[in-house]
Amino acid sequence: MPTAVHIPVLLKETVEALSIQPGGRYIDCTAGGGGHSEAILEHSAPGGQLLGIDADPEAAGIARERLARFGRSALIVNDNFANLEAICLKNEFEPVNGILFDLGLSSLQLGETGRGFSFKHGAPLDMRFAPGQTISAADIVNKYSEAELARIIFEFGEETHSRQIAHLIVRARPIRSTDELADLIGKAVPGRGRIHPATKTFQALRIAVNQELEHLESALGQAVKLLGNEGRLVVISYHSLEDRIVKNFMRREATGCTCPPGLPQCVCHHQPRLKLAHKGVIVPSLAEEKANPRSRSAKMRVAERVINNEEFREDSERLVALTAGKTSGWKRPEKLSMIYGAAQNFN
Ligand SMILES: C[S@@+](CC[C@H](N)C(=O)[O-])C[C@H]1O[C@@H](n2cnc3c(N)ncnc32)[C@H](O)[C@@H]1O
């Protein structure tokens, strides 16, 4: 059972960035201990609704309990945010006014002794967010080739000693526990100040076990489709690999034509679906860093949905077909008002 308490990071900034309105509808893709979700529900009252998602059944349970006082305004789903669109369609929860990702692990998970996320507690090499996932850290450590291990540690841990560590691991197999692995790396690799030499390898294994980068990339694409006009996308990341994905995604989606320079006319017809609500990143204040050291590496990026001409046309055509009785099953009437809200912007 978790012993730690999770303090939500950049809480005030998240509420502002989501531009929360009473009666609004929001998704927290990483409900965790329920801290951000609770603030979203408080600020969107009266009438606000929240769909919270967490891949970890225990985290989903904790969030559900914390949010019970909001009754039917809060729905918590135990699933991976890689399935974001399907979850929303199943629950008829779209379009929405804002979507939050607060990535990585909660202090509750780090504090749990049996999950293998931290090398501070001796535990089996697990690291799965959900018990149903097929690959654990033990599988990667004990079964993958030396070259594949080195690649994972280098790419997902940005560890410059990746080959040396992979070589050591393969020679020491089988490795069963987190402390065995941390000791092995600690003896061979120089420490970096206060950072344990195994930190980057543990990050790499966790990312690989949970396919974190692929899932993030996929979920961001789905999130944009679920946002109504002027809906906010807010992402808090904790390491450079995540932040790079978020930055590149938001920039790409905020760009118009992506044709190579020199073409006489645009052939890509790419239209922006987002605009950047803040040019750079939002980081915690010194006071927050002091009060919650875990917040130190946090970077928040915020973008706002813009419905472009092409999307507007597509939805209008669907509406015309619906009105003429040529199609049925329009389950998302609010989308129309959100999109028509945008119509005045078009000429
Ligand atoms: C930093 S914590 C979120 C804490 C939360 N914002 C709060 O205030 O308590 C991140 C949470 O995201 C969950 N998570 C990470 N990756 C996920 C994914 N792909 N799908 C769903 N949940 C995920 C983790 O299980 C963890 O509970």
The ligand as an ORCA input file, in Angstrom:
! r2SCAN-3c Opt
* xyz 0 1
  C       2.445     12.391    -11.851
  S       1.173     11.260    -11.566
  C      -0.262     12.263    -11.655
  C      -0.615     12.879    -10.365
  C      -1.907     13.665    -10.388
  N      -1.860     14.740    -11.333
  C      -2.288     14.190     -9.012
  O      -2.481     15.405     -8.869
  O      -2.393     13.411     -8.089
  C       1.086     10.405    -13.082
  C       0.016      9.331    -13.134
  O      -0.156      9.007    -14.507
  C      -0.361      7.632    -14.638
  N       0.057      7.283    -16.001
  C       1.290      7.344    -16.543
  N       1.255      6.957    -17.812
  C      -0.032      6.658    -18.099
  C      -0.699      6.220    -19.269
  N      -0.042      5.964    -20.413
  N      -2.032      6.055    -19.220
  C      -2.731      6.319    -18.061
  N      -2.129      6.708    -16.914
  C      -0.804      6.891    -16.944
  C       0.495      7.008    -13.565
  O      -0.013      5.738    -13.216
  C       0.376      8.028    -12.439
  O      -0.635      7.679    -11.534
*
